Every structure is written in C-alpha cells, then in structure tokens.
Amino acid sequence: MKLHTDNNSALNTVTAYGAGFVEINNNRYAYAIAFGPEGEITRWPASSPSDISTDLLYMAAGITMVAQDPMAFLDADENTPPKFTGTRPEVLLVGTGSKHLLLAHRIVQPLLKIGIGVECMSTQAAARTYNILMAEGRQVIAALLPEVQ
C-alpha cells in the first residue's frame, strides 16, 4: 500500500509497505528495520516475532544499559530504575509482520520500567501509527518486521 502524506524530507517517513517490504522515504527495505524520525534506518536483526528479545528492543530504541555496580543494591530499592545511555523515546512501536502478536511481558517489562512505552501491532498498523506520531512531533521509534510474502 502506498501512503500519501505531506513529506518533510528531513524526517524519516513510511511511504509504502506490502508483502515482504517496508518503504522509508521512497527507499525499499526487504528486511527488518528500526528507525526514528531523524537519523539512520538500521537493519534490525530479527526475522520473526519469536526472535524479538529485550536486547533487540533496547537496540531498536537506541539505548544501552549501563552495567550496575554489584554492590549498588545496598543503596537502591526495587523502585530504582536501571541506568542507560542514549535518548529514551516515548514509545517503541513493534511491527510483528502480517499479524498482531503480543510480546511476552518479561520481554517488554524492562523497557516499561525505564519509561519507554512498547506497543506491538501488525506492521501495517505500526507504519501508520508511526507516521501519525512522528507528524505530531512525538519521540517515537519503529521496529518493523516485513510482512511474510
């Protein structure tokens, strides 16, 4: 499906999607990708929803968890969020291909704990939602699996 929007060439916009591809700024990708409104569109090393792990979600969100001092538990409580580097997006949209599949709570919970909303939906729905949120100026990241051909 071809999407028609007011193109702001400075922002990454989903311009089309279909069986086996997602198109960003009129460039077609036949593999999983992760991107935000600005910056690179990177290959995301997942080929199916079952490949998605917490570490892959961190990678898509552009954050890296900071190793904790083994004695930090002495000064922390269960409400102390983990530390990370990178800019935290408001929401991470995960496009799971042609079907809407939920990820296990144990996979998304670490991102929720640091204040990143994680929404799973079909790739078509994620692409449309990304364009809307991006146009509103929201800090959104999309990690999209192409639909199975």
C-alpha positions as CSV (number, residue, x, y, z in Angstrom):
1,M,0.0,0.0,0.0
2,K,1.3,3.4,-0.9
3,L,0.9,6.1,1.8
4,H,0.4,9.7,0.8
5,T,1.5,12.3,3.4
6,D,2.9,15.7,3.4
7,N,6.6,14.8,3.0
8,N,9.0,16.6,5.2
9,S,12.2,15.4,3.6
10,A,14.1,16.0,6.8
11,L,12.1,13.3,8.7
12,N,12.0,9.5,8.1
13,T,8.5,8.7,6.9
14,V,7.0,5.4,5.9
15,T,6.0,5.9,2.3
16,A,4.7,2.4,1.5
17,Y,4.5,-1.2,2.7
18,G,3.5,-4.5,1.3
19,A,4.3,-8.2,1.2
20,G,8.0,-8.6,2.0
21,F,8.9,-4.9,2.3
22,V,8.7,-1.6,4.1
23,E,9.5,1.7,2.3
24,I,11.0,4.6,4.1
25,N,11.5,7.9,2.2
26,N,10.9,6.0,-1.1
27,N,13.7,3.5,-0.3
28,R,12.5,-0.1,-0.1
29,Y,13.7,-2.5,2.7
30,A,13.1,-6.2,2.4
31,Y,14.3,-7.0,6.0
32,A,13.5,-5.9,9.5
33,I,14.4,-2.2,10.2
34,A,14.5,0.2,13.2
35,F,14.3,3.9,12.8
36,G,13.0,7.2,14.3
37,P,12.0,10.5,12.8
38,E,15.7,11.5,12.4
39,G,18.8,9.6,11.9
40,E,19.7,6.3,10.2
41,I,17.4,3.5,9.2
42,T,19.2,0.5,10.6
43,R,18.8,-3.2,9.9
44,W,17.2,-4.9,12.9
45,P,18.4,-8.5,13.4
46,A,15.0,-10.1,13.8
47,S,13.4,-12.3,11.2
48,S,10.2,-13.3,13.1
49,P,8.4,-12.2,16.2
50,S,9.9,-15.1,18.1
51,D,13.4,-13.6,17.6
52,I,12.5,-10.4,19.5
53,S,14.2,-10.2,22.8
54,T,14.7,-7.4,25.4
55,D,18.1,-6.8,24.0
56,L,16.7,-6.3,20.5
57,L,14.2,-3.9,21.8
58,Y,17.0,-1.9,23.5
59,M,18.9,-1.9,20.2
60,A,15.8,-0.7,18.3
61,A,15.2,2.1,20.9
62,G,18.8,3.2,20.6
63,I,19.7,2.7,24.2
64,T,22.4,0.8,26.0
65,M,22.0,-0.4,29.6
66,V,24.8,0.6,31.9
67,A,26.4,-2.3,33.9
68,Q,25.5,-1.9,37.6
69,D,28.0,-1.9,40.4
70,P,27.5,-5.3,42.1
71,M,27.1,-3.5,45.4
72,A,24.6,-1.0,44.2
73,F,21.7,-3.0,45.7
74,L,22.8,-1.7,49.1
75,D,21.7,1.9,48.2
76,A,18.8,1.1,45.9
77,D,15.3,-0.2,46.3
78,E,13.0,-2.1,43.9
79,N,11.7,1.3,42.5
80,T,15.2,2.5,41.4
81,P,15.2,2.4,37.6
82,P,18.2,0.9,35.8
83,K,20.7,3.3,34.2
84,F,21.1,3.5,30.5
85,T,22.8,5.6,27.8
86,G,21.1,7.1,24.8
87,T,18.0,9.2,24.3
88,R,14.9,7.5,25.6
89,P,11.9,7.5,23.2
90,E,8.4,8.0,24.5
91,V,7.2,4.9,22.6
92,L,8.6,2.0,20.7
93,L,6.3,0.6,18.0
94,V,6.9,-3.0,17.2
95,G,5.5,-4.2,13.8
96,T,5.2,-8.0,14.1
97,G,4.5,-8.7,10.4
98,S,1.2,-9.5,8.9
99,K,-0.4,-10.5,12.3
100,H,-0.8,-8.6,15.5
101,L,1.2,-10.5,18.1
102,L,1.9,-9.6,21.7
103,L,5.4,-10.0,23.1
104,A,5.8,-11.7,26.5
105,H,5.6,-9.3,29.5
106,R,9.1,-10.4,30.6
107,I,10.5,-9.1,27.3
108,V,8.8,-5.6,27.4
109,Q,8.8,-5.1,31.2
110,P,12.5,-3.8,31.4
111,L,11.6,-1.1,28.9
112,L,8.4,-0.1,30.7
113,K,10.5,0.2,33.9
114,I,12.7,2.9,32.4
115,G,9.7,4.8,30.9
116,I,9.5,3.5,27.3
117,G,6.1,2.5,26.2
118,V,6.1,-0.6,24.0
119,E,3.2,-1.2,21.6
120,C,3.0,-4.3,19.4
121,M,0.8,-4.4,16.3
122,S,0.9,-5.6,12.8
123,T,3.5,-3.9,10.6
124,Q,0.8,-2.1,8.6
125,A,-0.7,-0.7,11.8
126,A,2.7,0.2,13.2
127,A,3.7,2.0,10.0
128,R,0.5,4.1,10.0
129,T,0.8,4.8,13.8
130,Y,4.5,5.8,13.4
131,N,3.6,8.3,10.7
132,I,0.9,9.9,12.8
133,L,3.1,10.1,16.0
134,M,6.1,11.3,14.0
135,A,4.0,14.1,12.4
136,E,2.8,15.1,15.9
137,G,6.5,15.6,16.9
138,R,6.5,12.7,19.3
139,Q,9.6,10.8,20.2
140,V,8.8,7.6,18.5
141,I,10.9,4.7,17.3
142,A,9.6,1.9,15.0
143,A,11.0,-1.6,14.7
144,L,9.2,-3.2,11.8
145,L,9.3,-6.8,10.5
146,P,8.3,-7.0,6.9
147,E,5.1,-9.0,6.2
148,V,5.6,-12.5,5.1
149,Q,5.4,-12.8,1.3
